[in-house]
Amino acid sequence: MMKVLCSLSLLAVASAFAPQPAAFTTMTPSVGDRGSSILTEPVSHRTRKATIVMDGKANAIRDRIKTVKNTRKITMAMKLVAAAKVRRAQDAVLATRPFSETLQSVFGGLINRLDGETIDLPLLTPREVKKVTLVVITGDRGLCGGYNSFMIKKAEARYKELIGNGVEVDMVLIGKKGITYFQRRGYPIRKSFMTGQNPSASQALEISEELLNTFLSGETDAIELLYTKFVSLIASQPSVRTLVPFSASDITTKGDEVFQLTSQDGDFGVERKTLEVAEPEEFPNDMIFEQDPLQIVNSILPLYLNGQILRTIQESVASELAARMQSMQSASDNAGKLAKDLSMAYNRARQASVTQEILEIVAGAMALE
């Protein structure tokens, strides 16, 4: 009799976890009744699922596994979107390169033509620095690791350094994150602009006109540009450089770098290429200019400033997108690891539930002996 009860009890537990909605229940005969166990199939058990015998903890773990896997799908999609935008930013940089090369070549040729003459232009003449304008480029959105915080810390450090040296400072902010941060803390802000995901020449022109008017009117003595230099998909470097006044030697001798996003075996990478300085345009000695070469140089400098601002914004956007790619990749990896750990915890809870039911059935059967 005992063996029959144990066998039927084990069948009841096994049937609860079977894929078919079939289950068995046992009825214990009364004392003195030698009849066999009666097998029935209640109608309520026909729709019974395998996990109904599990406790709330196991079900909560199962729901969390589903949530984590859905989150991982979202982060992987965001990584691919950022990769596509990096390629677009790369194409934008390459598209502006011919204009920059031509501008540099013409400028170098004019400087050579003016060799020996005194170049007295406001944008090329250093002043005694009593006030500096900091142009800070950040992003408009988050979820990009430490991209925005690194740039903000760099700007704060430079601001405190200049104030400590007795130099007055104000700011021109590009990017929503920087605008929000510095406005809340009461920093002197001259003007603010949004970065966007597709920097355009008209956007750079608006910024350069503001900076030129500020410098030429004497409201500031120097303009420094703080931006994020694109190094690779896993590294970027907050950089500071003097934007205005210009240095004629830097314009004519400074090379350029371009980057190209590549992929191999499903992994993204970046190839950087250093471009040589554009050769100065050779103007014959007997060439007659309708305007004085000095005036032509003075007209080229605002175009050069516009190109530099556009290029640095594009590079900052590429750095932001690369940081977002890396951040989303890390989030996806963490989600995968968490889902694996939760699956192990779920299996342990399921095994514990089965073991507990077996022990309860065996203990009940032993009590009837």
C-alpha positions in Angstrom: 0.0 0.0 0.0 2.8 2.4 0.9 4.6 1.8 -2.4 1.4 2.5 -4.3 0.9 5.8 -2.5 4.5 7.0 -3.2 4.3 6.0 -6.8 1.0 7.9 -7.3 2.4 10.9 -5.5 5.4 11.1 -7.7 3.2 10.8 -10.7 1.2 13.8 -9.5 4.3 16.0 -9.2 5.7 14.9 -12.6 2.4 15.6 -14.3 2.3 19.1 -12.9 5.5 19.9 -14.9 4.6 18.0 -18.0 3.8 20.1 -21.2 0.3 18.6 -21.5 -2.3 20.1 -19.2 -3.0 16.7 -17.5 -2.8 16.1 -13.8 -3.7 13.3 -11.3 -5.0 13.5 -7.8 -5.2 10.8 -5.2 -7.9 10.0 -2.7 -6.8 8.1 0.4 -9.2 5.3 1.5 -10.7 5.5 4.9 -9.5 3.3 7.8 -10.5 -0.3 7.2 -11.2 0.2 3.5 -8.9 -2.0 1.4 -10.0 -0.4 -1.9 -7.3 0.9 -4.2 -6.7 4.6 -4.9 -9.2 6.3 -7.1 -7.8 8.2 -10.0 -9.7 11.3 -11.2 -9.0 14.1 -13.6 -10.7 17.3 -12.4 -11.8 19.7 -15.0 -10.0 22.6 -13.3 -6.6 20.9 -14.0 -7.0 20.8 -17.7 -5.7 24.4 -18.1 -3.0 24.0 -15.5 0.5 25.4 -16.5 3.8 24.0 -15.6 4.8 26.9 -13.4 1.7 27.0 -11.3 3.4 25.0 -8.5 6.2 27.6 -8.3 6.3 30.3 -5.6 6.2 34.0 -6.1 10.0 34.4 -6.0 10.6 32.2 -9.0 7.9 34.0 -11.0 9.3 37.4 -10.1 12.8 36.2 -11.3 11.2 35.0 -14.6 9.6 38.4 -15.1 12.9 40.2 -14.4 14.7 38.0 -16.9 12.2 39.0 -19.6 12.7 42.7 -18.7 16.5 42.5 -18.8 16.4 40.8 -22.2 14.1 43.5 -23.6 16.4 46.2 -22.2 19.4 44.5 -23.9 17.6 44.7 -27.2 17.0 48.4 -26.8 20.7 49.1 -25.9 21.9 47.1 -28.9 19.6 49.0 -31.2 20.9 52.3 -29.7 24.5 51.2 -30.4 23.7 50.5 -34.0 21.9 53.8 -34.4 25.0 55.6 -33.0 27.3 53.7 -35.3 25.2 54.9 -38.3 25.4 58.5 -37.1 29.2 58.2 -36.7 29.5 57.2 -40.3 27.4 60.2 -41.3 29.6 62.5 -39.2 32.6 61.0 -40.9 31.2 61.8 -44.3 30.4 65.4 -43.2 34.1 65.9 -42.2 35.3 64.5 -45.5 32.9 66.7 -47.4 34.3 69.9 -45.9 37.9 68.9 -46.4 38.3 70.2 -50.0 37.2 73.7 -49.0 39.6 73.7 -46.0 42.5 72.6 -48.2 41.7 75.3 -50.8 41.4 78.0 -48.1 44.7 77.0 -46.5 46.4 76.9 -49.9 45.3 80.4 -50.9 46.1 81.8 -47.5 49.6 80.4 -47.6 50.1 81.8 -51.0 49.0 85.3 -49.9 51.2 85.2 -46.9 54.2 84.3 -49.1 53.3 87.1 -51.4 53.3 89.5 -48.5 56.6 88.2 -47.3 58.5 91.1 -45.6 55.5 93.3 -45.2 53.9 94.1 -41.9 50.6 92.2 -41.5 48.5 94.5 -39.3 45.1 92.8 -39.1 42.9 92.7 -35.9 42.4 88.9 -36.2 46.2 88.3 -36.3 47.3 90.8 -33.7 47.6 89.6 -30.1 46.4 91.9 -27.3 47.0 92.3 -23.7 44.7 89.7 -22.2 42.3 91.2 -19.7 39.2 89.2 -20.6 38.8 85.7 -22.2 35.7 84.1 -23.8 35.5 80.4 -23.4 33.6 78.5 -26.1 32.5 75.2 -24.6 31.1 72.4 -26.8 29.1 69.7 -25.1 26.2 67.4 -26.2 22.5 67.8 -26.2 21.7 64.4 -24.7 23.0 61.9 -22.2 23.5 58.2 -22.3 27.1 58.7 -23.6 29.2 57.8 -20.6 31.5 60.5 -19.3 31.6 62.6 -22.5 29.7 65.6 -21.1 31.0 65.4 -17.5 34.7 65.4 -18.7 34.1 68.5 -20.9 32.3 70.3 -18.1 35.1 69.6 -15.6 37.7 70.8 -18.1 35.8 74.0 -18.6 35.4 74.6 -14.9 39.1 74.0 -14.3 40.0 76.5 -17.1 37.6 79.0 -15.7 39.0 78.8 -12.2 42.6 79.0 -13.6 41.8 82.2 -15.5 40.0 83.8 -12.6 42.9 82.9 -10.3 45.2 84.8 -12.7 43.1 87.9 -12.5 41.5 87.5 -15.9 37.8 88.2 -16.5 36.0 85.3 -18.1 32.6 84.8 -19.9 31.3 81.8 -21.8 29.7 80.9 -25.1 28.0 77.5 -24.7 27.3 75.0 -27.4 25.2 72.1 -26.3 22.2 71.6 -24.0 24.0 69.7 -21.3 26.6 72.5 -20.8 24.0 75.2 -20.9 21.9 73.6 -18.2 24.9 72.9 -16.0 26.5 76.4 -16.1 23.2 78.3 -16.0 22.2 76.6 -12.7 25.5 77.6 -11.1 25.4 81.2 -12.1 28.4 81.3 -14.5 28.6 84.4 -16.8 27.1 83.2 -20.1 27.3 85.5 -23.2 25.3 83.3 -25.5 24.2 79.7 -26.0 23.6 77.5 -29.0 22.4 73.9 -29.4 24.7 71.3 -30.9 22.4 69.0 -32.8 23.3 65.7 -34.4 24.0 67.2 -37.9 26.1 70.4 -37.6 25.7 72.6 -40.6 27.6 75.5 -42.1 24.8 77.9 -41.3 25.0 76.9 -37.6 28.8 77.4 -37.6 28.3 80.8 -39.3 26.0 82.0 -36.6 28.5 81.1 -33.9 31.5 82.5 -35.8 29.7 85.8 -36.4 28.9 86.1 -32.6 32.6 85.4 -31.8 33.9 87.9 -34.4 31.6 90.7 -33.3 32.7 90.1 -29.7 36.4 90.1 -30.5 36.4 93.0 -33.0 34.3 95.2 -30.8 36.9 94.9 -28.0 34.6 93.1 -25.6 37.1 90.3 -25.2 40.8 90.0 -25.8 41.0 86.3 -26.6 38.7 83.4 -27.5 39.5 79.9 -26.4 37.8 76.8 -27.7 37.1 73.8 -25.5 36.0 70.7 -27.4 36.4 66.9 -27.4 39.0 65.5 -29.7 38.0 62.3 -31.4 40.7 59.7 -30.7 38.9 56.3 -31.1 35.7 54.6 -30.4 36.8 53.9 -26.8 38.7 57.1 -26.1 38.2 60.9 -26.5 40.3 63.8 -25.3 39.0 67.1 -23.9 41.1 69.8 -25.6 41.7 73.5 -25.3 43.1 75.8 -27.9 43.2 79.5 -28.7 40.8 80.3 -31.5 41.2 84.1 -31.8 43.5 85.8 -32.4 44.9 83.6 -35.2 48.5 82.7 -35.8 49.5 82.9 -39.5 52.1 80.2 -39.0 49.6 77.8 -37.5 47.2 78.3 -40.4 49.9 77.7 -43.1 51.8 74.9 -41.4 49.2 72.9 -39.4 48.1 69.6 -40.9 44.8 67.8 -40.5 43.4 64.4 -39.5 40.4 62.5 -40.8 38.9 59.3 -39.3 37.0 56.5 -40.9 34.7 54.0 -39.2 35.4 50.4 -40.1 33.9 47.1 -39.1 35.4 43.6 -39.0 33.8 40.4 -37.7 31.0 42.4 -36.2 33.3 44.8 -34.2 33.6 48.5 -35.0 36.9 50.3 -35.3 38.4 53.6 -36.4 41.2 54.3 -38.8 42.8 57.7 -38.5 44.8 59.3 -41.3 47.0 62.3 -41.0 46.8 64.7 -44.0 49.7 66.8 -45.1 49.6 70.5 -45.1 48.1 72.0 -48.3 50.8 73.4 -50.6 50.7 77.3 -50.7 49.2 78.6 -53.9 51.8 80.1 -56.2 50.9 83.5 -57.4 53.2 85.0 -60.2 55.0 88.1 -59.3 53.4 90.0 -62.2 49.9 89.0 -61.1 47.8 92.1 -60.3 45.2 91.8 -57.6 42.0 93.9 -57.9 42.2 94.2 -54.1 45.2 94.6 -51.8 46.4 91.1 -50.8 46.1 92.3 -47.2 42.4 92.9 -47.6 42.0 89.5 -49.2 43.7 87.9 -46.2 41.4 89.8 -43.9 38.4 88.5 -45.8 39.7 84.9 -45.7 40.1 84.8 -41.9 36.3 84.8 -41.1 35.9 81.9 -43.5 38.7 80.1 -41.8 37.1 80.7 -38.4 33.8 79.4 -39.7 35.5 76.2 -41.0 37.3 75.6 -37.8 34.1 75.9 -35.7 32.2 73.6 -38.0 35.0 71.1 -37.9 35.3 71.1 -34.1 31.6 70.7 -33.7 31.6 67.8 -36.1 34.5 66.2 -34.2 32.7 66.7 -30.9 29.5 65.1 -32.2 31.5 62.1 -33.5 33.1 61.8 -30.0 29.7 61.9 -28.4 28.3 59.2 -30.7 31.4 57.0 -30.1 31.0 57.4 -26.4 27.3 56.5 -26.7 28.3 53.4 -28.8 30.7 52.3 -26.1 28.2 53.0 -23.3 25.4 51.0 -25.0 27.8 48.2 -25.6 28.7 48.1 -21.9 25.1 48.2 -21.0 24.3 45.3 -23.4 27.1 43.2 -22.0 26.0 43.9 -18.4 22.4 43.0 -19.3 23.5 39.7 -20.9 25.5 38.8 -17.8 22.6 39.8 -15.5 20.2 37.7 -17.5 22.5 34.7 -17.2 22.8 35.1 -13.4 19.0 35.5 -13.1 18.5 32.3 -15.2 20.7 30.4 -12.8 18.7 31.8 -9.8 15.5 30.9 -11.5 16.6 27.3 -12.1 17.6 27.0 -8.4 14.2 28.3 -7.3 12.4 25.9 -9.6 14.4 22.9 -8.3 13.8 24.0 -4.7 10.1 24.1 -5.4 10.0 20.6 -6.9 12.1 19.2 -4.1 9.9 20.8 -1.5 6.7 19.3 -3.0 8.3 15.9 -3.1 9.3 16.1 0.5 5.8 17.2 1.6 4.2 14.3 -0.3 6.6 11.7 1.1 6.2 13.1 4.6 2.4 12.8 4.2 2.6 9.3 3.0 4.9 8.3 5.9 2.4 9.8 8.3 -0.3 7.3 7.1 1.8 4.3 7.9 
